[in-house]
Protein backbone atom coordinates (compact mmCIF):
# COMPACT_ATOMS: atom_id res chain seq x y z
CA UNK A 1 0.00 0.00 0.00
CA UNK A 2 1.51 3.33 -0.99
CA UNK A 3 1.76 6.44 1.17
CA UNK A 4 0.58 9.69 -0.35
CA UNK A 5 0.42 13.24 0.96
CA UNK A 6 -2.43 15.69 0.93
CA UNK A 7 -1.25 19.17 -0.12
CA UNK A 8 -1.63 20.39 3.48
CA UNK A 9 0.43 17.52 4.92
CA UNK A 10 3.14 18.00 2.32
CA UNK A 11 3.34 21.72 3.14
CA UNK A 12 3.44 21.02 6.89
CA UNK A 13 6.23 18.47 6.50
CA UNK A 14 8.27 20.90 4.40
CA UNK A 15 7.72 23.66 6.95
CA UNK A 16 8.91 21.34 9.75
CA UNK A 17 12.02 20.45 7.76
CA UNK A 18 12.74 24.12 7.01
CA UNK A 19 12.33 25.01 10.68
CA UNK A 20 14.71 22.25 11.76
CA UNK A 21 17.23 22.96 8.99
CA UNK A 22 17.44 26.65 9.90
CA UNK A 23 18.55 25.70 13.40
CA UNK A 24 20.47 22.47 12.84
CA UNK A 25 20.74 20.93 9.37
CA UNK A 26 21.86 17.59 10.79
CA UNK A 27 18.66 17.43 12.88
CA UNK A 28 16.56 18.04 9.77
CA UNK A 29 18.33 15.22 7.92
CA UNK A 30 17.90 12.83 10.84
CA UNK A 31 14.22 13.77 11.18
CA UNK A 32 13.61 13.19 7.47
CA UNK A 33 15.23 9.77 7.70
CA UNK A 34 13.01 8.85 10.67
CA UNK A 35 9.92 10.05 8.75
CA UNK A 36 10.90 7.92 5.74
CA UNK A 37 11.37 4.87 7.95
CA UNK A 38 7.95 5.38 9.56
CA UNK A 39 6.23 5.87 6.21
CA UNK A 40 7.85 2.73 4.82
CA UNK A 41 6.52 0.81 7.82
CA UNK A 42 3.03 2.21 7.18
CA UNK A 43 3.15 0.87 3.64
CA UNK A 44 3.45 -2.64 5.06
CA UNK A 45 1.37 -2.15 8.21
CA UNK A 46 -1.13 0.69 7.66
CA UNK A 47 -3.02 0.03 10.90
CA UNK A 48 0.18 0.24 13.00
CA UNK A 49 -0.48 3.79 14.17
CA UNK A 50 -2.75 4.61 17.05
CA UNK A 51 -6.08 6.39 16.94
CA UNK A 52 -5.70 10.08 17.61
CA UNK A 53 -6.53 10.47 21.33
CA UNK A 54 -8.12 13.89 20.80
CA UNK A 55 -10.46 12.50 18.10
CA UNK A 56 -11.06 8.79 18.83
CA UNK A 57 -14.28 8.74 16.82
CA UNK A 58 -12.58 9.77 13.56
CA UNK A 59 -10.97 7.34 11.11
CA UNK A 60 -7.61 9.07 11.53
CA UNK A 61 -4.51 7.44 12.99
CA UNK A 62 -1.14 8.82 13.94
CA UNK A 63 2.48 7.80 14.22
CA UNK A 64 4.99 9.68 16.31
CA UNK A 65 8.27 10.94 14.92
CA UNK A 66 9.42 13.14 17.79
CA UNK A 67 8.93 16.00 18.06
CA UNK A 68 6.17 15.65 15.43
CA UNK A 69 2.95 13.71 15.03
CA UNK A 70 2.05 12.41 11.57
CA UNK A 71 -1.69 12.02 11.04
CA UNK A 72 -3.01 9.69 8.35
CA UNK A 73 -6.06 7.90 6.97
CA UNK A 74 -6.17 4.49 5.40
CA UNK A 75 -8.13 4.36 2.15
CA UNK A 76 -8.51 1.76 -0.56
CA UNK A 77 -6.19 3.91 -2.67
CA UNK A 78 -3.46 3.84 -0.01
CA UNK A 79 -2.35 5.59 3.14
CA UNK A 80 -2.94 9.34 3.01
CA UNK A 81 -0.87 11.57 5.25
CA UNK A 82 -3.25 14.38 6.23
CA UNK A 83 -1.25 16.39 8.75
CA UNK A 84 2.14 16.92 10.37
CA UNK A 85 2.05 18.75 13.70
CA UNK A 86 4.62 19.51 16.37
CA UNK A 87 3.64 17.51 19.43
CA UNK A 88 3.43 20.70 21.52
CA UNK A 89 0.48 21.88 19.39
CA UNK A 90 -3.04 20.67 19.88
CA UNK A 91 -4.35 19.19 16.62
CA UNK A 92 -7.53 20.49 15.09
CA UNK A 93 -10.04 18.10 13.59
CA UNK A 94 -8.64 16.76 10.28
CA UNK A 95 -10.39 17.73 7.06
Backbone as JSON Lines, residues from 0, in Angstrom:
{"i":0,"aa":"X","n":[0.86,-1.17,0.0],"ca":[0.0,0.0,0.0],"c":[0.91,1.23,0.0]}
{"i":1,"aa":"X","n":[0.65,2.15,-0.88],"ca":[1.51,3.33,-0.99],"c":[1.08,4.44,-0.03]}
{"i":2,"aa":"X","n":[2.03,5.28,0.32],"ca":[1.76,6.44,1.17],"c":[1.76,7.67,0.29]}
{"i":3,"aa":"X","n":[0.71,8.45,0.42],"ca":[0.58,9.69,-0.35],"c":[0.33,10.84,0.62]}
{"i":4,"aa":"X","n":[0.59,12.04,0.14],"ca":[0.42,13.24,0.96],"c":[-0.71,14.1,0.43]}
{"i":5,"aa":"X","n":[-1.52,14.63,1.33],"ca":[-2.43,15.69,0.93],"c":[-1.57,16.94,0.76]}
{"i":6,"aa":"X","n":[-2.04,17.94,0.01],"ca":[-1.25,19.17,-0.12],"c":[-0.92,19.81,1.23]}
{"i":7,"aa":"X","n":[-1.87,19.79,2.16],"ca":[-1.63,20.39,3.48],"c":[-0.54,19.64,4.22]}
{"i":8,"aa":"X","n":[-0.58,18.32,4.21],"ca":[0.43,17.52,4.92],"c":[1.8,17.72,4.3]}
{"i":9,"aa":"X","n":[1.86,17.79,3.0],"ca":[3.14,18.0,2.32],"c":[3.72,19.36,2.73]}
{"i":10,"aa":"X","n":[2.89,20.38,2.74],"ca":[3.34,21.72,3.14],"c":[3.81,21.71,4.59]}
{"i":11,"aa":"X","n":[3.07,21.05,5.47],"ca":[3.44,21.02,6.89],"c":[4.76,20.28,7.11]}
{"i":12,"aa":"X","n":[4.97,19.19,6.38],"ca":[6.23,18.47,6.5],"c":[7.4,19.34,6.03]}
{"i":13,"aa":"X","n":[7.21,20.01,4.91],"ca":[8.27,20.9,4.4],"c":[8.56,22.04,5.37]}
{"i":14,"aa":"X","n":[7.53,22.59,5.97],"ca":[7.72,23.66,6.95],"c":[8.5,23.14,8.16]}
{"i":15,"aa":"X","n":[8.19,21.93,8.61],"ca":[8.91,21.34,9.75],"c":[10.38,21.15,9.39]}
{"i":16,"aa":"X","n":[10.64,20.65,8.19],"ca":[12.02,20.45,7.76],"c":[12.77,21.78,7.64]}
{"i":17,"aa":"X","n":[12.12,22.8,7.11],"ca":[12.74,24.12,7.01],"c":[13.06,24.68,8.39]}
{"i":18,"aa":"X","n":[12.13,24.52,9.32],"ca":[12.33,25.01,10.68],"c":[13.54,24.32,11.31]}
{"i":19,"aa":"X","n":[13.6,23.0,11.19],"ca":[14.71,22.25,11.76],"c":[16.03,22.59,11.07]}
{"i":20,"aa":"X","n":[16.01,22.69,9.75],"ca":[17.23,22.96,8.99],"c":[17.81,24.34,9.3]}
{"i":21,"aa":"X","n":[16.96,25.31,9.59],"ca":[17.44,26.65,9.9],"c":[18.22,26.67,11.22]}
{"i":22,"aa":"X","n":[17.89,25.74,12.11],"ca":[18.55,25.7,13.4],"c":[19.69,24.69,13.45]}
{"i":23,"aa":"X","n":[19.45,23.53,12.84],"ca":[20.47,22.47,12.84],"c":[20.23,21.55,11.65]}
{"i":24,"aa":"X","n":[20.93,21.75,10.57],"ca":[20.74,20.93,9.37],"c":[20.84,19.43,9.63]}
{"i":25,"aa":"X","n":[21.73,19.02,10.51],"ca":[21.86,17.59,10.79],"c":[20.6,17.04,11.45]}
{"i":26,"aa":"X","n":[19.92,17.85,12.25],"ca":[18.66,17.43,12.88],"c":[17.57,17.26,11.83]}
{"i":27,"aa":"X","n":[17.55,18.14,10.85],"ca":[16.56,18.04,9.77],"c":[16.78,16.76,8.97]}
{"i":28,"aa":"X","n":[18.04,16.45,8.67],"ca":[18.33,15.22,7.92],"c":[17.94,13.97,8.72]}
{"i":29,"aa":"X","n":[18.24,13.97,9.99],"ca":[17.9,12.83,10.84],"c":[16.39,12.68,10.96]}
{"i":30,"aa":"X","n":[15.68,13.8,11.11],"ca":[14.22,13.77,11.18],"c":[13.64,13.21,9.89]}
{"i":31,"aa":"X","n":[14.12,13.68,8.76],"ca":[13.61,13.19,7.47],"c":[13.84,11.69,7.34]}
{"i":32,"aa":"X","n":[14.96,11.21,7.77],"ca":[15.23,9.77,7.7],"c":[14.26,8.99,8.59]}
{"i":33,"aa":"X","n":[13.97,9.52,9.78],"ca":[13.01,8.85,10.67],"c":[11.6,8.87,10.07]}
{"i":34,"aa":"X","n":[11.23,9.97,9.41],"ca":[9.92,10.05,8.75],"c":[9.85,9.0,7.64]}
{"i":35,"aa":"X","n":[10.88,8.91,6.82],"ca":[10.9,7.92,5.74],"c":[10.75,6.51,6.28]}
{"i":36,"aa":"X","n":[11.45,6.2,7.34],"ca":[11.37,4.87,7.95],"c":[9.96,4.58,8.43]}
{"i":37,"aa":"X","n":[9.33,5.55,9.08],"ca":[7.95,5.38,9.56],"c":[6.98,5.19,8.41]}
{"i":38,"aa":"X","n":[7.15,5.98,7.35],"ca":[6.23,5.87,6.21],"c":[6.41,4.54,5.5]}
{"i":39,"aa":"X","n":[7.62,4.04,5.41],"ca":[7.85,2.73,4.82],"c":[7.16,1.65,5.64]}
{"i":40,"aa":"X","n":[7.2,1.77,6.95],"ca":[6.52,0.81,7.82],"c":[5.01,0.87,7.62]}
{"i":41,"aa":"X","n":[4.47,2.08,7.41],"ca":[3.03,2.21,7.18],"c":[2.59,1.56,5.87]}
{"i":42,"aa":"X","n":[3.48,1.54,4.89],"ca":[3.15,0.87,3.64],"c":[2.87,-0.61,3.88]}
{"i":43,"aa":"X","n":[3.63,-1.22,4.76],"ca":[3.45,-2.64,5.06],"c":[2.38,-2.88,6.12]}
{"i":44,"aa":"X","n":[2.3,-1.97,7.08],"ca":[1.37,-2.15,8.21],"c":[0.56,-0.87,8.43]}
{"i":45,"aa":"X","n":[-0.42,-0.59,7.58],"ca":[-1.13,0.69,7.66],"c":[-1.92,0.91,8.95]}
{"i":46,"aa":"X","n":[-2.26,-0.14,9.66],"ca":[-3.02,0.03,10.9],"c":[-2.1,0.14,12.12]}
{"i":47,"aa":"X","n":[-0.79,0.24,11.9],"ca":[0.18,0.24,13.0],"c":[0.06,1.47,13.9]}
{"i":48,"aa":"X","n":[-0.36,2.57,13.36],"ca":[-0.48,3.79,14.17],"c":[-1.66,3.71,15.12]}
{"i":49,"aa":"X","n":[-1.65,4.6,16.09],"ca":[-2.75,4.61,17.05],"c":[-3.83,5.59,16.61]}
{"i":50,"aa":"X","n":[-5.01,5.4,17.15],"ca":[-6.08,6.39,16.94],"c":[-5.64,7.68,17.61]}
{"i":51,"aa":"X","n":[-6.06,8.78,17.05],"ca":[-5.7,10.08,17.61],"c":[-6.49,10.28,18.91]}
{"i":52,"aa":"X","n":[-5.82,10.38,20.05],"ca":[-6.53,10.47,21.33],"c":[-7.53,11.61,21.4]}
{"i":53,"aa":"X","n":[-7.22,12.73,20.76],"ca":[-8.12,13.89,20.8],"c":[-9.38,13.67,19.96]}
{"i":54,"aa":"X","n":[-9.33,12.75,19.0],"ca":[-10.46,12.5,18.1],"c":[-10.67,11.0,17.9]}
{"i":55,"aa":"X","n":[-10.97,10.24,18.96],"ca":[-11.06,8.79,18.83],"c":[-12.17,8.31,17.91]}
{"i":56,"aa":"X","n":[-13.16,9.14,17.67],"ca":[-14.28,8.74,16.82],"c":[-13.98,8.88,15.32]}
{"i":57,"aa":"X","n":[-12.91,9.55,14.97],"ca":[-12.58,9.77,13.56],"c":[-11.69,8.65,13.02]}
{"i":58,"aa":"X","n":[-11.79,8.4,11.72],"ca":[-10.97,7.34,11.11],"c":[-9.55,7.81,10.78]}
{"i":59,"aa":"X","n":[-8.95,8.52,11.71],"ca":[-7.61,9.07,11.53],"c":[-6.7,8.4,12.56]}
{"i":60,"aa":"X","n":[-5.5,8.05,12.12],"ca":[-4.51,7.44,12.99],"c":[-3.28,8.33,13.01]}
{"i":61,"aa":"X","n":[-2.35,8.03,13.89],"ca":[-1.14,8.82,13.94],"c":[0.05,7.93,14.28]}
{"i":62,"aa":"X","n":[1.21,8.38,13.8],"ca":[2.48,7.8,14.22],"c":[3.32,8.96,14.74]}
{"i":63,"aa":"X","n":[4.15,8.65,15.7],"ca":[4.99,9.68,16.31],"c":[6.4,9.61,15.74]}
{"i":64,"aa":"X","n":[6.88,10.77,15.34],"ca":[8.27,10.94,14.92],"c":[8.72,12.19,15.68]}
{"i":65,"aa":"X","n":[9.11,11.99,16.94],"ca":[9.42,13.14,17.79],"c":[10.34,14.15,17.13]}
{"i":66,"aa":"X","n":[9.99,15.42,17.25],"ca":[8.93,16.0,18.06],"c":[7.63,16.24,17.28]}
{"i":67,"aa":"X","n":[7.36,15.45,16.26],"ca":[6.17,15.65,15.43],"c":[5.25,14.46,15.47]}
{"i":68,"aa":"X","n":[3.98,14.73,15.17],"ca":[2.95,13.71,15.03],"c":[2.52,13.72,13.58]}
{"i":69,"aa":"X","n":[2.48,12.54,12.96],"ca":[2.05,12.41,11.57],"c":[0.67,11.76,11.57]}
{"i":70,"aa":"X","n":[-0.31,12.48,11.07],"ca":[-1.69,12.02,11.04],"c":[-2.01,11.45,9.66]}
{"i":71,"aa":"X","n":[-2.71,10.33,9.63],"ca":[-3.01,9.69,8.35],"c":[-4.35,8.96,8.37]}
{"i":72,"aa":"X","n":[-4.84,8.69,7.16],"ca":[-6.06,7.9,6.97],"c":[-5.74,6.76,6.02]}
{"i":73,"aa":"X","n":[-6.34,5.64,6.27],"ca":[-6.17,4.49,5.4],"c":[-7.38,4.43,4.47]}
{"i":74,"aa":"X","n":[-7.1,4.43,3.19],"ca":[-8.13,4.36,2.15],"c":[-7.82,3.17,1.25]}
{"i":75,"aa":"X","n":[-8.77,2.82,0.41],"ca":[-8.51,1.76,-0.56],"c":[-7.36,2.14,-1.49]}
{"i":76,"aa":"X","n":[-7.23,3.43,-1.76],"ca":[-6.19,3.91,-2.67],"c":[-4.82,4.01,-2.01]}
{"i":77,"aa":"X","n":[-4.73,3.78,-0.7],"ca":[-3.46,3.84,-0.01],"c":[-3.57,4.56,1.32]}
{"i":78,"aa":"X","n":[-2.44,4.84,1.89],"ca":[-2.35,5.59,3.14],"c":[-2.15,7.06,2.76]}
{"i":79,"aa":"X","n":[-3.01,7.91,3.3],"ca":[-2.94,9.34,3.01],"c":[-2.5,10.1,4.24]}
{"i":80,"aa":"X","n":[-1.33,10.71,4.17],"ca":[-0.87,11.57,5.25],"c":[-1.68,12.86,5.16]}
{"i":81,"aa":"X","n":[-2.36,13.21,6.26],"ca":[-3.25,14.38,6.23],"c":[-2.76,15.54,7.09]}
{"i":82,"aa":"X","n":[-1.74,15.3,7.92],"ca":[-1.25,16.39,8.75],"c":[0.06,16.04,9.42]}
{"i":83,"aa":"X","n":[0.87,17.06,9.65],"ca":[2.14,16.92,10.37],"c":[2.18,18.07,11.37]}
{"i":84,"aa":"X","n":[2.12,17.73,12.66],"ca":[2.05,18.75,13.7],"c":[3.12,18.52,14.74]}
{"i":85,"aa":"X","n":[3.7,19.59,15.24],"ca":[4.62,19.51,16.37],"c":[3.82,18.99,17.56]}
{"i":86,"aa":"X","n":[4.41,18.12,18.36],"ca":[3.64,17.51,19.43],"c":[3.27,18.48,20.55]}
{"i":87,"aa":"X","n":[3.82,19.69,20.54],"ca":[3.43,20.7,21.52],"c":[2.12,21.4,21.13]}
{"i":88,"aa":"X","n":[1.72,21.25,19.88],"ca":[0.48,21.88,19.39],"c":[-0.68,20.93,19.57]}
{"i":89,"aa":"X","n":[-1.83,21.48,19.84],"ca":[-3.04,20.67,19.88],"c":[-3.57,20.55,18.46]}
{"i":90,"aa":"X","n":[-3.84,19.33,18.01],"ca":[-4.35,19.19,16.62],"c":[-5.78,19.66,16.53]}
{"i":91,"aa":"X","n":[-6.12,20.16,15.36],"ca":[-7.53,20.49,15.09],"c":[-8.1,19.3,14.33]}
{"i":92,"aa":"X","n":[-9.41,19.22,14.25],"ca":[-10.04,18.1,13.59],"c":[-9.59,18.05,12.14]}
{"i":93,"aa":"X","n":[-9.1,16.89,11.67],"ca":[-8.64,16.76,10.28],"c":[-9.77,17.01,9.29]}
{"i":94,"aa":"X","n":[-9.39,17.47,8.12],"ca":[-10.39,17.73,7.06],"c":[-10.8,16.46,6.39]}
